[in-house]
């Protein structure tokens, strides 16, 4: 259990740091980050605090929909991502557009990898994923539709309140999913992350 908690902590910190780098690049980020950025501008609060608040709202909503979606990893994610975002947002990036674009690409890759890493610990879904899985179970409507619907709402609301929509937003939408799938395949080959599976197979 402690090893799994450690994996979740590292994974969510990497994820939050990458969200922050996407925002710092000024080239756009995922839809929820766009919403957090815009809301933070309007409320004069840090992006990390806003991220925590929005995620907490999703957790509360999911509690009324399907409590089985939660585990300790859900709450670690809630805290660590917010902390990591604010830590990274204190940094300053070079003014070079090329360097910012490279940082953006690296950050998107890390978001996908870290998402797969957290999932490999099997300690619960993050607030956003818990919500859409809960909605799917409650309504019978595919999570694909829920995901795109909520992404669209976040993006529109984020843009309206001052969030930055850009190439990073489009790349996040197109690349994060495939990167998660590819990372899962790689992580399945890592013995350290699959000790339980190896032990079960050895006892057969």
N, C-alpha and C positions, 0 to 999 in steps of 0.2 A: 504493500500500500504506500509506504513512504517513497519508494522509487517512482511510483506512478504520480504521486503528488508533486515530486520534484520535476518530472517530465512536464506536467501541466503548468507549473510555475515558469519553467524555462520557455515553454512554447508560447504561453500567453504574453510573457514579457517581450519575446521576439515579435509577436504579432502586433502588440500595442506600439512598440518602437517603429515598426514598419508603417503602421497607420500614420504615425506622427511624421515620418520621413516623406510619405506621399503628400501630406498636407504642406510640409515645409518646402517641397519642391515647387509649389505654386502652379503645378501642371494638372491639378485635379486628383481626386482620390475616389474611393468607393462611395456609394451613395450615403451610407450612414455617417461616414467621416465628413462628407459635404454638409450633411444636416448638423452635425456636431459643431463644425467650424462656423457655419452661419449663425447658429443659435448662440454660440459663445460670443460672437461679435455683438449681437443684439442685447445679450444679458450681461455683457462685460464680465464674463467668467472664463476660467481656463477651459480648453477643449476637453481635458481629462475629466474635469468635474461634470461637464455637460454630458460626456460619454457615459459616465457612471450613472447620472440621473436618468438618461434615456434607457440605458440597459436595465436599471432598476424598475422602471415602469414596465418594461417587457417581462421582467421576472414576475412582477405582481399580477399582470394580466394572465401569464401562463399558469400561475398558481390556481387561478379559477377555472382554467381549461383542462390542464393535465399535469398534476404534480409529479407524475412518474418520470417526467422529462428531466427532473433535477437530480443532481448529485453534488458532491463536494467540488468537483471541477467547475461547475456552473458559477459558484460563488468566488472561486479563485480567479476565474476569467473576469468576472465583474470588477474585481479590485485591481488585478495586475495590469490589465489592458489600460485602465484609466491612469494608473501611476506611470506606466511606460510612456504613454502619449505625452503627458505633461513634462516628463524628463527630457524627451527628445525635442519638444517644442521650445525648449530653452536654448537649444543649439542654434548656430547660424551656418547656413550652407553657402558655398561659393556662388557668385553671381552668374557664372558661366552656365548658359542654357544647356550645353552639351553635358556638363557634369551633373546638373540637376536631372536631366533626362535619364542618365545612367543610374543615378541614385533611385529614381522612380522605378525603373525596371527591376533593379535589385530588390527594392522594397516589396514589389508585387510578388516576386518569386518567393521571398521569405514569408510573406503572408500565406501563400499557398502551402509551403512546406510546413510552417509552424501550425497551421490548421490541421494538417494530417498528423503531425506529431502529437498534438493535444488529443486528437481522436484516438490515436493508438493506445493512450493510457486508459481509455474506456471508463472515465470517471464523470461522465455526464456531458451534456452539450452546453455550449455557451448560451447566453440569454437570447440572442437572435435566433439561433438554430432551434433552441427549446421552444420558442414561440411558434415558428412555422411548422415544426413537427407536431406540436400540440394542436394547432389549427387544422392540420390535415386529419389528425385522428378524430377531432371533434366534429368536423364538417363533412369529411369524406372527399373534399376537394384536394387534388394533388398539390404537394408542397411546391412543385415547380411553379404553379400559378400563384400560390401565396408568396413565394419568394420574389417573383417578378413584380407582383402587385405592390408588395411592401417596399421593394427597391425603388419602384417608380414614385411612390408617395414620398419616401425619404429624399429622393433626388430633387423632385419638384419643390418640396418644402424647403430643402436646404438651399437651393438656388434662389428662391424667393426671399430668404432671410440673409442672403449675402455669401453663401458658400460658393467655392470655386469649382465650376464644372469645366473639365478639360480632357485632354488626351488620356490622362491618368485614369479618369472615370471609365472611359471606354475600354482601355486596356485591362482594368481591374475586372470589368464585367466579362470580357472575353477570355482572359488568361487564368484567373484564380482557380476556377473549377477544374480545368485540365491539369493544372499544376498540382492541385490536391490529389487528383486521381493518380498521377504519375508518382507523387511522393509516397502515397500509400503503398504502391507496389514495391518501392525501394525499401521502405521501413519494415515491410513484412519479412524482408530478408535479413534484418538485423537481429541476431540472437538476443541481445540485451533487451530488446523491446518485445520479444515474443517467448520469454522463458516459460510462461504458463502453457502455451501451446506446445512447446518442445517437450515439456514434462508430461503432458497428456499423451503425446504420441509415443513417448518412450515407455509408457506403462502399458501400452496396448500389446 
